[in-house]
Amino acid sequence: MDRFAAASAFAAVVEHGGFAPAARRLGVAPSSLTRQLNGLEEALGALLLNRSTRSVTLTDAGRRYYEDVRRILEDLEKADRAVGERAGPPSGLLRVTMPVAFGRLHIAPALPGFLRRWPQVRVDIQLTDAMTNLVEDRIDIAIRLGPLQTSSLVARKLAPHRRVICASPDYLGERGVPREPLDLAHHNCLLFDYQTLDNSWTMARDGKSEKVQVSGNLRANGSEVLREAAIGGAGLILMPTWLVGGDIAAGRLQPVLEEWSPSPGAEEGAISAVYLHNRRGSKKIGSFIDFMADHFGAPPYWDRYAR
């Protein structure tokens, strides 16, 4: 039995929550992982996993063994990076996480060009709107939108994160174009689910700000749902230009109150790539970040659409 391969398989089963998901990630059959884990437990003389048809959990011995195995695997990964990432072109596995809509619209189309430029890099994209822990989930780069919540990571700004209020020409033709922030109170405003309970939009101009209570007949926790509804004439939306810039350029949506800045300071920030301090100097990380920054441009192509 290859003890290192078996220990790696054990760690994968633990981290991915079962044999089937670990097998999919590793590209092997679940039966192969089962044989490796059976052999490992037999060699150790200890049960590492409690297995049922619905779940896999660690035993006390398995928990202690996993902590030691994870530390060994991380040390090996660190040693590999120290040699491989500083000699020759960027190479190896690069794990990147990002919000679903932004990844689909702006990262996915750029990936073929990146892979052609750096063919020795293998990219694992994780699309999630949850805040990922880079250490626990073994992530190399996280794309974050808006203000950063922590200063414990290295951050590189890729583009501004600018928001705009807009609606379809049909809606504005029927309901009128708001001329002042207070006019929003008389419009159907489509709301993103994370927004404050009082449903307020804050607008700023010339150093002054106005907080307006808004309401509408649609709320969703997905920005693309609201975008489609606005294009269909359902109401006004407050959304980032990376989501609606192309629609504004094509005439499907029309910006309003452009002389005002929506949600000043609170939701703007930047579109950033963040990574751990101990990954400074990594060629594969640097190559991905540089490529995406160049791809977006300055100003980013979606803001060229929106202006």
Legacy VTK file of the C-alpha trace (Angstrom):
# vtk DataFile Version 3.0
C-alpha trace
ASCII
DATASET POLYDATA
POINTS 307 float
0.000 0.000 0.000
1.194 3.482 -0.874
0.864 5.069 2.579
1.190 8.638 1.257
-1.507 8.115 -1.401
-3.806 6.543 1.194
-3.275 9.420 3.634
-3.976 11.929 0.840
-7.154 10.038 -0.067
-8.225 10.091 3.602
-7.697 13.871 3.767
-9.727 14.345 0.565
-12.659 12.322 1.925
-12.657 14.404 5.112
-12.374 17.769 3.331
-15.011 17.061 0.677
-17.491 15.413 3.014
-17.607 11.887 1.630
-16.224 9.321 -0.780
-18.310 10.324 -3.806
-17.498 14.068 -3.783
-13.823 13.352 -3.035
-13.699 10.879 -5.911
-15.240 13.413 -8.292
-12.690 16.032 -7.270
-9.759 13.606 -7.638
-11.070 12.031 -10.840
-11.071 8.468 -9.492
-13.700 5.859 -8.693
-15.220 5.918 -5.183
-14.328 2.232 -4.859
-10.651 3.149 -5.255
-10.851 5.550 -2.294
-12.719 2.939 -0.264
-9.953 0.382 -0.840
-7.278 2.902 0.118
-9.095 3.885 3.316
-9.734 0.253 4.251
-6.039 -0.517 3.777
-4.991 2.518 5.778
-7.255 1.657 8.716
-6.017 -1.926 8.647
-2.368 -0.806 8.619
-2.959 1.620 11.495
-5.094 -0.784 13.467
-7.628 1.977 14.119
-10.981 3.095 12.759
-10.617 6.584 11.227
-14.118 7.167 9.852
-17.646 6.423 10.955
-19.454 5.502 7.751
-23.163 5.333 7.012
-25.245 5.492 3.860
-25.806 9.237 4.453
-22.654 10.592 6.043
-18.993 10.131 6.883
-17.663 11.467 10.197
-14.317 11.332 11.933
-13.666 9.127 14.916
-11.508 10.517 17.721
-8.506 8.675 16.283
-9.411 9.919 12.809
-9.562 13.511 13.992
-6.075 13.343 15.499
-4.707 11.545 12.453
-6.270 14.094 10.076
-4.628 16.999 11.911
-1.210 15.380 11.510
-1.830 14.383 7.883
-3.064 17.868 6.961
0.063 19.407 8.458
2.305 17.003 6.504
0.464 17.680 3.237
0.672 21.446 3.756
4.414 21.224 4.438
4.864 19.208 1.246
2.797 21.708 -0.759
4.880 24.541 0.672
8.116 22.760 -0.270
6.827 22.123 -3.796
5.894 25.788 -4.194
9.277 26.970 -2.936
10.988 25.059 -5.737
8.446 25.011 -8.542
6.924 28.484 -8.440
10.227 30.323 -8.496
11.811 28.369 -11.339
10.409 28.500 -14.847
6.959 29.678 -15.985
3.847 29.619 -13.786
2.647 26.059 -13.232
0.622 23.813 -10.963
-2.896 23.858 -9.551
-4.465 27.278 -8.928
-7.658 27.337 -6.849
-9.734 30.508 -7.259
-13.058 31.384 -5.627
-15.409 34.190 -6.658
-19.065 35.313 -6.530
-21.294 33.353 -8.896
-22.577 36.121 -11.171
-19.265 37.950 -11.454
-17.418 34.728 -12.191
-19.869 33.703 -14.875
-19.932 37.099 -16.591
-16.341 38.301 -16.320
-13.938 35.533 -15.251
-15.233 32.586 -17.280
-14.920 34.365 -20.663
-11.288 35.269 -19.872
-10.191 31.784 -18.801
-9.445 30.375 -22.291
-7.020 33.233 -22.941
-5.316 32.721 -19.581
-4.951 28.971 -20.148
-3.476 29.547 -23.596
-1.025 32.063 -22.121
0.018 29.776 -19.238
-0.666 26.165 -20.342
1.184 24.652 -17.372
-1.315 26.126 -14.888
-4.385 24.056 -13.960
-7.256 26.212 -12.703
-9.917 25.059 -10.235
-12.757 27.624 -10.139
-15.094 27.664 -7.122
-18.239 29.767 -7.656
-19.895 30.788 -4.391
-21.476 33.866 -2.878
-20.368 32.726 0.592
-17.256 34.177 2.239
-14.582 31.508 1.780
-11.843 30.831 4.327
-8.653 30.703 2.256
-6.748 28.567 4.759
-9.435 25.997 5.573
-10.578 25.643 1.952
-7.022 25.740 0.530
-7.825 28.633 -1.812
-5.050 30.480 -3.639
-7.037 33.547 -4.722
-10.435 34.932 -3.738
-12.170 37.583 -5.839
-13.996 39.917 -3.455
-16.508 42.664 -4.329
-16.907 45.874 -2.363
-15.171 46.856 0.880
-12.809 44.231 2.291
-13.740 42.905 5.705
-10.240 42.037 6.887
-6.709 43.377 6.512
-5.084 39.987 7.193
-4.852 39.226 3.458
-2.824 40.716 0.639
-5.220 42.600 -1.668
-4.793 43.782 -5.256
-7.432 46.081 -6.745
-8.572 44.810 -10.131
-11.269 47.412 -10.864
-13.605 49.904 -9.189
-16.880 48.602 -7.788
-19.396 51.223 -8.901
-23.174 50.992 -8.651
-25.935 52.646 -10.635
-29.725 52.979 -10.457
-31.401 51.994 -13.691
-34.604 50.710 -15.287
-35.901 49.753 -18.704
-36.934 52.514 -21.134
-40.477 51.062 -21.104
-40.745 51.370 -17.322
-39.401 54.924 -17.311
-41.696 55.869 -20.175
-44.692 54.649 -18.190
-43.737 55.787 -14.670
-41.488 58.756 -15.413
-37.789 59.391 -14.789
-36.848 60.227 -11.168
-35.158 63.642 -11.022
-34.348 63.750 -7.298
-33.612 60.964 -4.786
-36.948 61.565 -3.035
-38.717 60.621 -6.284
-37.585 57.028 -5.691
-40.187 56.672 -2.947
-42.888 56.801 -5.654
-41.320 54.091 -7.826
-41.299 50.296 -7.775
-37.786 49.511 -6.537
-36.617 45.911 -6.876
-34.664 44.908 -3.784
-31.637 42.723 -3.225
-32.143 40.450 -0.241
-29.043 41.503 1.715
-30.148 45.128 1.890
-31.114 46.665 5.232
-34.506 45.940 6.740
-35.583 49.552 6.344
-35.102 49.262 2.563
-33.237 52.529 2.238
-31.031 53.722 -0.599
-28.517 56.421 0.272
-27.498 58.966 -2.369
-24.708 61.541 -2.200
-23.810 64.667 -4.203
-21.553 67.639 -3.485
-20.727 66.381 -0.016
-24.361 65.923 0.977
-26.273 62.677 1.296
-29.949 61.735 1.250
-31.421 58.513 2.604
-34.583 57.454 0.801
-37.008 54.738 1.879
-37.845 52.588 -1.122
-40.259 49.726 -1.683
-41.270 47.332 -4.406
-43.092 44.128 -5.206
-40.016 41.975 -5.854
-37.143 40.957 -3.594
-34.497 38.352 -4.477
-31.172 37.064 -3.187
-29.802 36.785 -6.723
-28.690 39.871 -8.608
-29.317 38.318 -12.016
-32.988 37.713 -11.144
-33.439 41.419 -10.435
-31.542 42.376 -13.584
-33.842 40.256 -15.756
-36.911 41.691 -14.025
-35.705 45.248 -14.602
-35.011 44.552 -18.271
-38.571 43.237 -18.484
-39.939 46.537 -17.164
-40.691 45.549 -13.548
-38.997 48.501 -11.852
-35.799 50.247 -10.768
-32.715 48.398 -9.563
-29.556 49.491 -7.750
-26.834 47.236 -9.147
-23.094 47.239 -9.889
-22.028 48.364 -13.334
-20.215 45.056 -13.915
-23.683 43.468 -13.972
-25.676 46.054 -15.970
-23.063 47.967 -18.003
-23.634 45.891 -21.134
-27.410 46.320 -20.826
-27.025 50.090 -20.561
-24.798 50.158 -23.632
-27.348 48.068 -25.562
-30.259 50.262 -24.477
-32.001 47.534 -22.481
-31.550 49.584 -19.294
-31.273 53.330 -18.761
-29.392 54.914 -15.825
-31.112 57.566 -13.717
-29.893 60.094 -11.130
-26.409 59.849 -12.646
-25.260 63.039 -10.923
-25.785 61.259 -7.577
-23.568 58.527 -6.105
-25.571 55.577 -4.741
-24.616 54.150 -1.340
-21.457 56.264 -0.947
-18.684 54.455 0.860
-20.804 51.639 2.240
-21.068 49.390 -0.806
-18.533 50.758 -3.275
-14.963 49.756 -2.498
-13.294 47.763 -5.239
-13.195 44.467 -7.054
-10.151 42.881 -5.432
-8.064 39.726 -5.644
-6.921 38.621 -2.189
-4.475 35.938 -1.093
-2.476 34.868 1.943
0.696 36.711 2.946
2.758 33.527 2.689
1.878 33.273 -1.008
3.714 36.465 -1.965
5.978 35.786 -4.925
3.862 32.922 -6.275
4.118 33.033 -10.051
0.811 31.303 -10.697
-1.034 33.720 -8.401
0.692 36.762 -9.881
0.077 35.613 -13.458
-3.670 35.153 -12.862
-4.102 38.510 -11.142
-2.069 40.382 -13.774
-3.992 38.710 -16.598
-7.408 39.575 -15.149
-6.424 43.181 -14.388
-5.275 43.610 -18.001
-8.411 41.897 -19.295
-10.732 44.210 -17.338
-8.803 47.351 -18.346
-8.730 50.813 -16.783
-11.460 51.901 -16.678
-12.970 48.402 -16.867
-14.868 47.618 -20.031
-18.219 47.458 -18.223
-17.808 51.026 -16.946
-16.999 52.188 -20.456
-20.379 50.759 -21.414
-22.156 52.406 -18.526
-20.880 55.956 -18.876
LINES 1 308
307 0 1 2 3 4 5 6 7 8 9 10 11 12 13 14 15 16 17 18 19 20 21 22 23 24 25 26 27 28 29 30 31 32 33 34 35 36 37 38 39 40 41 42 43 44 45 46 47 48 49 50 51 52 53 54 55 56 57 58 59 60 61 62 63 64 65 66 67 68 69 70 71 72 73 74 75 76 77 78 79 80 81 82 83 84 85 86 87 88 89 90 91 92 93 94 95 96 97 98 99 100 101 102 103 104 105 106 107 108 109 110 111 112 113 114 115 116 117 118 119 120 121 122 123 124 125 126 127 128 129 130 131 132 133 134 135 136 137 138 139 140 141 142 143 144 145 146 147 148 149 150 151 152 153 154 155 156 157 158 159 160 161 162 163 164 165 166 167 168 169 170 171 172 173 174 175 176 177 178 179 180 181 182 183 184 185 186 187 188 189 190 191 192 193 194 195 196 197 198 199 200 201 202 203 204 205 206 207 208 209 210 211 212 213 214 215 216 217 218 219 220 221 222 223 224 225 226 227 228 229 230 231 232 233 234 235 236 237 238 239 240 241 242 243 244 245 246 247 248 249 250 251 252 253 254 255 256 257 258 259 260 261 262 263 264 265 266 267 268 269 270 271 272 273 274 275 276 277 278 279 280 281 282 283 284 285 286 287 288 289 290 291 292 293 294 295 296 297 298 299 300 301 302 303 304 305 306
